[in-house]
Amino acid sequence: MHAIVHIIDNPLNGLLPNFSIFGVQFTALWQKLLAGAWGIAIVAAVIFLIIGIASMATASAATNPMEYKVGRQKTVWAAISLGLLAALAVIVGAILAVFS
């Protein structure tokens, strides 16, 4: 099995993704759609963060600890999501740099 791997050449060796084959209009369209979806995701994360903070503020830790814990958990997940969305370009660039 190991000998077979060395005999077969990699058919993708030296190939890089190239979206220009579909034309300039297609490239501009998919970039706009991706940027729009990214922007909507950031806005949604901010809204969830606000909702989580508001639920934490309305739930007192002394009177209703479970509601406070749920609000805190929502806030933490929204904050992590917002951070990852803000750093998405850096994350994708790092992954591509490591594996290419």
Secondary structure by P-SEA (a helix, b strand, c coil): caaaaaaccccccccccccccccaaaaaaaaaaaaaaaaaaaaaaaaaaaaaaaaaaaccccccaaaaaaaaaaaaaaaaaaaaaaaaaaaaaaaaaacc
